[in-house]
Amino acid sequence: MYNFRYHKENDLEKVKEFIAQNPFAFLTGCDADHKPIVTQVPTFLEVRNGKKILCGHIMKHTDHHKAFSQNPKVLAVFTGKHAYVSGSWYSNPNTASTWNYMSVHVKGVIRFLEGDDLIDIMRKTTLHFEGNNADSPTVFDNLPDDFKQRALPMIAGFEIIVEEIDTVFKLSQDRDAESYENIISKLKTQNEDGRVIAEEMEKRKKDLYG
């Protein structure tokens, strides 16, 4: 991960908001033979007794379930919109082009859940992604009992005790004001990704340049 202070997002509330808006994380780790493994899963972040905990579930007996059981150290990567930034948009155009993007890396130790803990995490997950609509027919408590009895043995719920959160919100913060304004202007004419990056840059403009 790029480690420049001007590309960091230090506001934890903004980081939590980013995770909530981009919950489909790349969950990565290594098995006992140091073979890398990755899977994409929907997650949500809880703060419990002062600890940050990333919650979700995967299928049992898959390569990633086996790998995380053998080596519980994991990295969850959350990514958002991204956009190409042409060097020709800078006040001095004779320079390299780049890419603007936002990413959050969460490192921690995974713990798999069984029994009542598994039921609890499935209840929380379904409620979370159904917008806390307890009347939704797909919320765990509203699913047919025979379906739950068939599905639960195949599911491994998990909690990741967060040990470290790192960020890269690379949004041209190291450019001069003229370049910054021009990048925003150009990105606003692009596709949705470009427009979202432009909006994020707009939010930071006052803090950067007054």
Secondary structure, DSSP 4 states (H G I P E B T S, - for coil): ----GGG----HHHHHHHHHHS-EEEEEEE-TT--EEEEEEE-EEEEETTEEEEEEEEETTSHHHHHHHH--EEEEEEEEEEEEE-GGGSSS-SS--EEEEEEEEEEEEEEEE-HHHHHHHHHHHHHHHTTT-TT-TTSGGGS-HHHHHHHGGGEEEEEEEEEEEEEEEESSTTS-HHHHHHHHHHHTTS-HHHHHHHHHHHHHHHHHH-
